[in-house]
């Protein structure tokens, strides 16, 4: 029952005032908004500071986080409340889907990967900037077994 609204942006606007201005303007005209979220954390560069300057205290989340967003969740900085962290399994899963599709093989559920929701409670366990960490410690070995290599 949660309503979702989108603000369209262009890649070339990342880090520029256009995104911050659009978000703050939207939030001012929609005071019932409870969260600001994005697919990619870098899209919100500058947005937390602009929200703070506008007196807007709304939690921020991201699906694909970056090192900055992870660190901000860890420290509770600028309204960041949660981000999703993808392990190396996502790349392996994509490769598996591509190869199976090219080979006309069915996709199985054995390669579905978990996602880690990072909040201030578990952020200390995630190392920003260290690349994609595995969510499943032996994921590469499992994929090698599925593919019959290794």
N, C-alpha and C positions, 0 to 999 in steps of 0.2 A: 504493500500500500504506500510505499515511499515514492514520491515524485522525483524524477531526475530531469534536470535541464542541462543543456550543453552550451558552452561558449566556444564558437569556432575560432581557431587561430591558425596562423601559418608558421611553418618551421622557421622562416627567417625572422619571426618575431621573438624567438626565444632569447631571453635576457634583455629585451627591450621594453620600454614602458607600455607598449600597446597591450600586452597581456595583463599586466598589473592594473592598468586603467580599466580594461574591460571587466575584470573580476570585481574590482572595488565598485564600479558603477552598477554592476548587476546586483551585488550584495546590498548596496544602499537602496535599490529599488525593490528588493525582495527580502524584507527583514525576517521572513519565516525560514530562511535557509539555515540548516543545521550543520552542514559539512561542506567543505570544498575538497574535491578530489580530482586526480588526474591519472591518466594512464602512465605517463612518463614524468617522474619527479622534476627533471630539468625544465619542463614547461612552466613550472611555478617559480623560476628564478626571479626574485624581486617581489613576488606576490605577498609573501608573509610580511615584509617590511612595509609595503603599501597598505596592507590591511591594518597593521598596527598603527600607522600614521593616521588612518581614517577612523581609528577607534573601534575597529571590528575584531572581536575576539571569537573566531569560529575555528573549530578544529580542522586541520589539513591532513589529507591522506594521499597516498600514491600507490599505484599498482606496481609499476616497474620503478624501483627506487634507484638512486645513485648514492655515491658516498656522502654527499652533502646532506641529503634527506635522511639517510641512516644516522648520521651524526646528530642531526637536529632532533630526531626522535629520541635518541639516547639522552640528550641533554634537556629535552623538553622545550627547545628553542622555537620561538616564533609560531606557536600553535601546532607544530607537527605532532600528530598523535599516533599515526600508524602508517607503515609502508609494507608492501609485499616484497619479499626477497625471493628471487628465482635462483635455483641451484643450477649446476652444469647440466643437470638432467634435462632442462628445457632444450638445450642445443641437441642433446642426444635424441630426445623425443622427436624434434623436428627432422633430424637426419633419418631416423627410423621411418617416420611418416613418408618422407620423400622417396626413400628407397623402396618401401613396400608398395607405394602407389605406382612407381615406375615398373615394378615387377608384377603389377596386377594382383598383389597379395592382400588379403583382408587385414585390417588394422585391429589388433587385439587390445584388450584393456590392461594387459600386463605391463604396458609401458606408460600408463597414466602416472603422473608425478605429483607429489604433494607440493604445496606452496607454504611458505613460511610467512605468517603475519607477524611483523615486528612491531612491538609496542615498547613503552618504557620498561615493562616488566622483563623482557627477554633481549633487549637491544644490546646488552653487554656481551652476549654470546656471538654476535655478528661482527665481523671485522670489515668496516668500510674500506674500500680501495684495494681489497685483496683479490678481486675478481670474483667470479661466481663460485661460491662454495657449494659443495654437494649437500643436498638435503638428505639424500640416501648415501651413506658412506661408501658403499661398494657398488654404486650405480654403474660405473664404467665396466666393472667385471660382469654385472648382470646383463648389460647390453651385449658385451662380447659373447656371452653364453647364448643369448637369443639369436645373435647373428652367426654363431658357429665359428668365431674367430678367437684368437688369444690363447 
